[in-house]
Amino acid sequence: MSEIKLTAFSPGSGCGCKISPKDLEEILSGAGAFTAPFEELLVGNDSRDDAAVYDIGGGQAIISTTDFFTPIVNDPFQFGQIASVNAISDVYAMGGEPLMAIGLLGWPLKKLSNDIAKQVVAGARSVCAEVGIPLAGGHSIDISEPIFGLAVTGRVAVDQLKRNDTAQPGAKLFLSKPIGVGILTTAEKKGLVLPQHTTTAVESMTRLNSIGAEFGKMAVVQAMTDVTGFGLLGHLGEMCAGSKVNARIEAAKVPTIDELDFYLEKGSTPGGTDRNWASYGHQVGPISERGKKILCDPQTSGGLLTAVAPEGVDEFLKVAKEAGLELTSFGEILPRGADETGAFIQVVE
């Protein structure tokens, strides 16, 4: 069993196998609109947010989301953990608390044993136990490549709901996890990972974004989303587009995994990076090739991107520090405008 490499069965790894933003937009645009209004649906797919949110009355709402992907690591238990943390993150990104999860398993029974699948599910159960929710059921199919994820139900007070389309000019930008996971996992496939980084990616991808439930209680947190397969620039672009604002970021202040330049020099750039840039590069002002490879790097189970009112930064940082997070602002939300190219994200390098 130790000789099995799950990533060998992945045409794309983790959130890097997501359909590109451009293709997804085309698919959704042709899917048709609702024929009747749903007043209780507070968040649907029109804002490209992390989850759907439905008002159930009494000031409470239900959060519903799902996420699944092909293996990004070879260890099946860790694969189950990462896929689960990633899916549950969508609830935290809305400022909510998870209630329960159900599993989604696609398994190539003729290629991989039931015992390996059992370890994947065990990894998911361990995460659900850590969160304090049941893995209450699920669905499985026999398919050509291994796939795993969760559908997660959560709850949130309506007045604490955080969206990705409510950022306002002047807000400061923060990210709760360093980026570079896509670069590092690509390096692992090539056998290039430095000794000091052998556990870095897994530790990041299995760390829960539970701080999102606390950020949800803070009025100074104007907007929030998690950074996954579209990379930092992609998810920031969704925030800007939905909020009708611009953004300026300082690349040197973006939290990143150490020594990414070493891996970039070795050619450890995931294919999803170029797909991401092809989808939204027109939204971004002048940027170096290095900046593009880092800021468009597809993340799996990435951190929370938050837009915080300037007068609330000290309060926000105090809450983050109490949770063990040392955060630094790397950018700012600006009023809507565009240069002659139509770009609305400026990268200062």
C-alpha positions, 0 to 999 in steps of 0.5 A: 500500500505504501507504494501506491502514489495517489497523485499518479491517478490525478490529471490535476491535483487538489483545487488545481483541477478546478475548471478555469474561471473563464470556462466556469463563467461561460458554463454558468452564463448558459445555464439559465436564470431562475424563473421565479425570485427566491427572496430567502436565498441571500447568496446564490451563484451570481456573486461567485461566493463560497457557499449558498445561504438561505434565510430560515427566519428568526435572524438565522440562515443555513449555509450550503456548500460542496467541494471535491477534487482529485488527490494532491498528496499520496497519503490517503488519510491526508488526502481525506483530511485536506479535502475535508478541511477545504470543503468546510472552509467555505462555511467559515468563509461566510462567517458561519459555523459548520453543522454536518457533512456528507461525503462524496467519493469517486473510487476506481475499484479496479485500480485502488483497493477498498482499504485505501478508500477506507483511509481517505474516509478515516481522514475525513472523519478525523477532521469532522471530529476536530470540528465537532460535526458528524460525517452523516452520510454521503454518496459513492461511485466507481469511476476512473480516477479517485475523487473525494470531498464533502457537502457541508451544511452550516449556520450563520446569524444573518447580521453576521453573514460575510460575503465576497462582494461587500468590500468598501474603499479604504479597507485593508486586505489580509490573508490568513495563510501563506500562498505557494501550496500549488508550487510546493506540491508540484515540486513534491511530484518532481522530487525537489522539495527541500528537507525543511519543507517536507511537511509545510504544504500538508500542515497548511492544507490541513489547518482549519479556517475556523477563525472565520466564525470569529471574523463573522462576528466582527462588523469591521470585517466588510468582506471575506472569501477563501483563496483556493484554485483561482489563486490570490489574484483570482479570488481578489478579482471576484471580490473587486468585481462583486463589490465594484471596487479596485485593489492595490496590493504590495507583492512583497507583503503578501504572505508566502511560503519560504524559498518559492524562488528556488522552486520556480527556478526548477520549473515547479509551476502548476498548469493551473497557474497559466489557466488562471492568468488566461482567465483573468489576466486582463483584470490585472495591471503590469506584473512580472513573470515571477509575480504572476506565478506566485499570485496566480498559484492555485491554492488548495485549502488556502487562507481567508482573504479579508477586507477590513475597515481601516478603523477596525484593523487593531481590533481585527489583529487582536482577534487574529493574534488570540487565535495564533495568527500574526497577520500583516496588511498587504493591500487596500481596496480603492474606489472603482476605476480602470486604466486604459486596459480595463485592469482594476487590480494594481500590483506593486512589486 
